[in-house]
Amino acid sequence: MQQVTVGSKYQIVIPKEIRRKIRDLKPGVKVAVHAQNNKTVTIKTEEKTWLERTRGMMKNAWKGIDTTKYLEDLRNEWDKKS
């Protein structure tokens, strides 16, 4: 456990070792702060939605492929099997 100092504006700096462990923690990310009791505070990164987690995941999946030709080939393949 590491100690940090609360500044005059009630701000703290999260130590570098902790920031490295929590990969979702980046500037601008919202975190939830909870008072567990009168001496314990927890800081938790907010859960991303499914849409936020998967955005841009498949942007290169069809790169360089002519989708119209691909679909025509699939349809022709289906006709040959019938």
MIFI-209345 format. One line per field, with one value per residue (C-alpha): residue number from 1; x, y, z. Coordinates in Angstrom, 1 decimal, decimal comma, always signed. Layout:
REM MIFI-209345
seq: c(NUM|...);
X: c(X|...);
Y: c(Y|...);
Z: c(Z|...);
END
This chain:
REM MIFI-209345
seq: c(1|2|3|4|5|6|7|8|9|10|11|12|13|14|15|16|17|18|19|20|21|22|23|24|25|26|27|28|29|30|31|32|33|34|35|36|37|38|39|40|41|42|43|44|45|46|47|48|49|50|51|52|53|54|55|56|57|58|59|60|61|62|63|64|65|66|67|68|69|70|71|72|73|74|75|76|77|78|79|80|81|82);
X: c(+0,0|+1,3|+0,5|-0,4|-1,0|-4,2|-3,6|-5,2|-7,9|-8,6|-6,8|-4,5|-2,0|-2,4|+1,1|+2,8|+2,9|-0,9|-1,5|+0,5|-1,5|-4,9|-4,8|-8,2|-7,0|-6,1|-6,5|-10,2|-11,5|-14,3|-13,9|-16,3|-15,2|-16,9|-16,5|-16,6|-16,5|-15,1|-11,5|-11,6|-12,1|-12,2|-11,7|-13,0|-12,9|-16,4|-17,5|-17,5|-20,6|-20,4|-20,5|-17,6|-15,5|-16,0|-15,9|-13,5|-12,7|-13,5|-12,6|-9,9|-11,7|-12,9|-10,0|-8,9|-11,8|-14,5|-17,6|-19,9|-17,7|-17,4|-21,2|-21,7|-19,1|-20,9|-24,3|-22,8|-21,3|-24,7|-26,3|-23,7|-24,5|-28,3);
Y: c(+0,0|+3,4|+6,7|+9,9|+13,4|+15,3|+18,7|+22,0|+21,5|+17,9|+16,4|+13,4|+12,0|+8,3|+6,8|+5,6|+2,0|+1,9|+3,7|+1,0|-1,8|-0,2|-0,1|+1,6|+4,6|+7,4|+11,2|+12,1|+8,7|+9,0|+7,1|+6,4|+7,4|+5,7|+6,3|+2,8|+4,2|+7,3|+6,2|+4,3|+5,5|+3,4|+4,6|+2,5|+3,0|+3,0|+0,1|+0,8|-0,2|-3,0|-0,5|+1,5|-1,6|-2,9|+0,3|+0,1|-3,5|-4,7|-1,6|-3,4|-6,7|-6,1|-3,9|-4,7|-7,1|-6,3|-7,2|-7,2|-9,8|-11,8|-12,0|-13,0|-15,8|-17,0|-17,0|-18,8|-21,4|-21,9|-22,4|-25,0|-27,1|-27,1);
Z: c(+0,0|-0,9|+0,8|-1,0|+0,3|-0,1|-1,5|-0,4|-3,1|-1,8|-4,9|-4,9|-7,4|-8,1|-8,0|-11,2|-10,1|-9,6|-12,9|-14,7|-13,1|-14,0|-17,8|-18,1|-16,1|-18,4|-18,3|-18,8|-17,6|-15,1|-11,8|-9,0|-5,5|-2,5|+1,2|+2,8|+6,3|+8,0|+7,3|+4,0|+0,5|-2,7|-6,2|-9,1|-12,8|-14,3|-16,4|-20,1|-22,1|-24,7|-27,4|-26,0|-25,5|-29,0|-31,0|-33,9|-33,3|-36,8|-38,8|-40,8|-41,1|-44,7|-45,8|-49,3|-50,0|-52,6|-50,5|-53,5|-55,3|-52,1|-51,6|-55,3|-54,9|-51,8|-53,7|-56,6|-54,3|-52,8|-56,2|-57,2|-54,1|-54,8);
END
